């Protein structure tokens, strides 16, 4: 018995780091959005120093990792694989 494997298009990943959260999108070579996610930053990431608000880079990185993992799981349910 021969199994037919459906070839999926290559995907490109876009990441937007904002002051409120991280948005991540996977698009095909033709620009079709396959899936996207938005994950808010933890409110504790804002630090006030002399009236200036800053965010800890580790919070951004952790949020990017969280968004990417969630996106990967959703893509796998759509038949994509990382291999």
N, C-alpha and C positions, 0 to 999 in steps of 0.2 A: 504494500500500500504506500503510495507516494503522498507526502504531506506538502501542501502548498503554503509557502511562507509569504505573507504580504509584506512587501518592502515599504518601510516608512521613510518619508523625506528627512533630510538632515534638518536639525533644529539649531537656532541661534538663541542665545540667552541674553536678555536685556535686564539690567538692574538699575533702579532709581533709588538713590539714598536721599531721603528727605528729613526735615527736622521732626516730622511726626511719625515717620515709619519707612519701611522698605517695600518697594513694589518690584515684582519680578515677573518677566514674561518670556515665554518660549514661542518663537515664530519660525515658520518654514522659510525656505529660500525665496518663495514668492511673496512673503510678507503676511501670510495667513497666521493669525494668532491661534495657537493650539490650546494654550492655557495660560492663566496669569493668577498671581496671588498678591495679596497685600497684607503685611504684618506690621502692626503698630510697634513703635519703640516703647520701652518701659518708661513710665513717667519719672522714675527715679534717676533717669539718665541726665536730667538737667541739673547743672551745677552753677550757682550764681557766684561770680567772683568780681567784685568791684562793679556790680551792675551789669556785667556781661554774662550771658548764658552760653554755656558750652555743653557738649555732649561727649560722653566717654566713648572712644573708638571701639572698645571691647563690646559695648552694647550694640553698636551698629553691626559689628562682625557676627555676634551671636544671633542677631535678628536676620542677617543675610543667610546664615547657615540654616536657621529654622525655616525660612521661606524656601530655600533651595531644596531642603529635604522634603518638605510638603509638596513642592512642585514635582519632584522626582517620583514620589509615590503616585501622584495623580497621573503622570505621564505613563507609568508602568501599567496602570489600569486601562489606559487607552491603547496599549499594545507596543509602546516604545520600550527600548531597553538601553542600558548604558554601554553595552558591549558591541 
